[in-house]
Amino acid sequence: MTVHGLIWNCRGLKKNGVSTFLKSLIFQYNFDFIGLQETMVEECEVSLLIRKFDTHQDYLWEWIPSKGRSGGILVGICLNKYDVGSFTKGDFMIQMNLWDKENKLKWNLIVVYGPAHDDLKFDFLSELSRFCDASAEPFLIGGDFNIIRYANEKSSNRGVHRHSGLFNSIIHFFELRELIMSRGIYTWMICSCLNNSPIYQMSVYMCPKTISEKIDKIWRAFFWQGGGTKKKYHLMKWVKICKSKKERWPWH
């Protein structure tokens, strides 16, 4: 059985360009399931945002709203491929009990978003253990755990987290099989991949100005735009850098 899913920490579903980008991904890849973390969306806003990227209502959606400006989970299941028997919500995860229409198979999808604060990590791991133990069918877990397993998973390489041992124990006890990321382990590596992915094509073919501007807009919105309407710093335009000192600072 092969499934095609999207697990993504979107860091704010209301950010400029995120809904459009997600709609494009759904149209292109026709995902079996979608699991978004850190949506930063409150209860009253979810339904309106879903209409922007699931325009044909092809998915069944369940969610956990954010707490203030942090957290939030949104899970979508393709209704053409699965029946959803039931679902369970916790404080840090959502479990969807699925029936594969084509393969005649039951399995569960668990989408998690672990807390960033240390004082909540034990509660998160306890809930994760309970969900795994309660699942009678095969299950797939995906999301942002906010806990590393090994020291080499950190860019600073300063050792493991104090909850890493318990995290690994849960993985071994339930015989979970880890899917290793092929690239972009750290956020700064993902940024580098996004920034450099068009280089080969653009070195072979002349890139239209509109496409170049669109690539820059998507990249900028994802990594430099804050949640909601709050903006962060962006790189200075190359055109402005190339101006003479007199043009940049006419008062000098």
C-alpha positions in Angstrom: 0.0 0.0 0.0 1.3 3.4 -1.0 0.0 6.7 0.5 0.8 10.3 -0.5 0.5 12.7 2.4 1.7 16.2 3.4 3.0 16.8 6.9 4.0 20.4 7.3 4.8 22.9 10.1 3.4 25.9 8.2 4.2 28.4 11.0 1.0 30.3 10.5 -1.7 29.4 8.2 -2.7 33.0 7.9 0.6 34.2 6.5 0.6 35.8 3.1 0.9 33.1 0.4 0.5 30.0 2.5 -3.2 29.3 1.5 -2.4 29.8 -2.1 0.8 27.6 -1.9 -1.2 24.9 -0.1 -4.0 25.0 -2.7 -1.3 24.6 -5.5 0.2 21.6 -3.7 -3.1 19.9 -3.2 -4.0 20.4 -6.9 -0.6 19.1 -8.0 -0.1 16.1 -5.8 -3.7 15.1 -4.8 -2.7 14.1 -1.2 -4.4 11.2 0.6 -4.0 13.1 3.8 -2.8 16.5 5.1 -1.4 17.3 8.5 -0.5 20.9 9.4 1.1 22.0 12.6 1.6 25.4 14.2 -1.4 26.8 12.3 -1.7 29.7 14.7 -5.5 29.8 13.9 -8.3 30.2 16.5 -11.5 28.2 16.4 -13.6 30.9 14.7 -11.1 31.3 11.8 -10.5 27.7 10.7 -13.6 27.1 8.5 -13.0 30.3 6.5 -9.4 29.5 5.9 -10.1 25.9 4.8 -12.3 27.2 2.0 -9.3 29.0 0.5 -7.3 25.8 -0.3 -10.0 23.1 -0.3 -12.3 24.8 -2.7 -14.1 21.6 -3.8 -14.5 20.2 -0.3 -12.6 17.0 -1.2 -11.3 16.6 2.3 -12.8 16.0 5.8 -11.1 18.3 8.2 -10.6 18.2 12.0 -8.5 20.6 14.0 -7.2 21.7 17.4 -7.3 25.5 17.5 -4.2 27.5 18.6 -3.7 28.7 22.1 -3.1 32.4 21.6 -0.5 32.9 18.9 1.1 29.5 19.2 0.2 25.9 18.4 -2.7 24.5 16.4 -3.2 21.3 14.3 -5.3 20.9 11.1 -5.8 17.4 9.6 -7.5 16.7 6.3 -8.5 13.3 4.9 -9.3 12.7 1.2 -12.9 11.5 1.0 -12.4 9.8 -2.4 -9.9 7.4 -0.9 -10.9 7.0 2.7 -13.9 6.7 5.0 -13.3 8.2 8.5 -14.8 5.9 11.1 -14.0 8.1 14.1 -11.4 10.6 15.4 -9.8 11.4 18.7 -8.4 14.7 19.9 -5.9 15.2 22.6 -4.0 18.3 23.8 -1.2 17.7 21.4 -2.4 15.4 18.6 -5.4 14.2 16.5 -6.0 10.6 15.6 -8.1 9.7 12.5 -9.4 6.2 12.2 -9.4 5.4 8.4 -10.8 2.8 6.1 -9.0 2.5 2.8 -11.7 2.0 0.2 -9.4 0.5 -2.5 -7.2 -1.8 -0.3 -10.0 -2.7 2.1 -7.8 -1.9 5.1 -8.1 -0.1 8.4 -5.3 2.1 9.7 -4.9 5.2 11.9 -3.3 8.5 11.2 -1.9 10.5 14.2 -0.7 14.1 13.6 1.2 15.6 16.5 2.5 19.0 17.5 4.8 18.8 20.5 5.1 21.7 22.9 8.2 24.0 22.7 8.2 24.5 26.5 10.0 21.9 28.7 7.3 21.8 31.4 4.8 20.4 28.9 7.0 17.8 27.2 6.3 15.0 29.7 2.5 15.5 29.3 3.0 15.4 25.5 5.0 12.1 25.7 2.4 10.6 28.1 -0.3 11.4 25.6 1.7 10.0 22.7 2.1 6.8 24.6 -1.6 6.5 25.4 -2.6 7.1 21.7 -0.1 4.5 20.5 -1.3 2.0 23.1 -5.0 2.6 22.2 -4.5 2.0 18.5 -5.6 -1.5 17.6 -4.8 -1.0 13.9 -1.6 -0.1 12.1 -0.8 3.6 12.5 1.3 6.3 11.0 2.5 9.2 13.2 3.7 12.5 11.7 4.2 16.0 12.8 6.6 18.3 14.7 7.6 16.6 17.9 9.9 19.4 19.2 12.1 16.7 20.7 15.3 15.3 19.2 16.4 11.7 19.4 20.1 12.1 19.0 22.7 14.8 19.4 23.5 15.0 15.7 20.0 16.2 15.0 20.8 19.6 16.5 22.7 22.1 14.5 24.6 23.2 17.6 25.5 19.6 18.5 25.2 20.3 22.3 23.7 17.0 23.3 20.3 15.4 23.6 17.3 16.8 25.4 16.5 15.6 28.9 13.3 14.0 27.5 15.0 12.3 24.6 15.5 9.1 26.6 11.7 8.8 27.3 11.0 9.6 23.7 13.3 6.9 22.4 11.8 4.4 24.9 8.3 5.0 23.5 9.6 4.5 19.9 11.3 1.2 20.9 8.4 -0.1 23.0 5.8 0.4 20.3 8.3 -0.7 17.6 7.9 2.4 15.6 9.9 2.7 12.4 11.4 6.2 11.7 11.2 7.7 8.3 14.5 9.6 7.9 14.3 13.0 6.2 16.4 12.9 3.0 17.3 16.6 3.1 16.6 19.8 5.0 17.1 18.5 8.6 17.3 22.0 10.0 15.2 25.0 9.1 18.2 26.8 7.8 19.0 23.8 5.5 15.4 23.9 4.2 15.9 27.6 3.5 19.0 26.9 1.6 17.3 24.1 -0.5 14.4 26.5 -1.4 16.8 29.3 -2.3 19.0 27.1 -4.5 16.5 24.7 -6.1 15.9 27.0 -9.2 19.6 27.6 -9.8 20.1 24.7 -12.2 17.1 25.4 -14.4 17.8 29.1 -14.4 21.4 28.5 -15.5 20.2 26.5 -18.5 17.1 28.4 -19.5 16.4 32.1 -19.4 13.9 32.6 -16.6 11.0 35.0 -17.3 10.9 37.9 -15.0 7.4 37.1 -13.7 8.5 33.6 -12.6 11.6 35.0 -10.9 9.5 37.5 -9.0 7.1 34.8 -8.0 9.8 32.5 -6.7 11.2 35.4 -4.6 7.7 36.2 -3.3 7.0 32.6 -2.1 10.4 32.3 -0.5 10.1 35.7 1.2 6.6 35.1 2.5 7.4 31.7 3.9 10.6 32.6 5.8 10.4 36.3 6.4 6.7 36.9 7.1 5.5 36.7 10.6 2.2 35.1 11.8 -0.9 37.0 10.9 -0.2 40.5 9.7 3.0 40.9 11.8 6.0 41.3 9.4 9.7 40.6 10.0 12.8 41.9 8.3 13.5 41.1 4.6 16.6 41.2 2.6 17.4 44.5 0.9 16.7 44.6 -2.8 19.8 44.1 -5.0 18.7 47.1 -7.1 19.0 49.4 -4.1 22.3 47.9 -3.0 23.8 48.7 -6.5 22.8 52.4 -6.3 25.5 54.9 -5.7 26.0 56.5 -2.3 24.5 59.7 -3.5 21.4 58.0 -4.8 20.9 56.0 -1.6 21.6 58.9 0.7 20.9 62.1 -1.2 21.4 64.2 2.0 25.1 63.3 2.1 
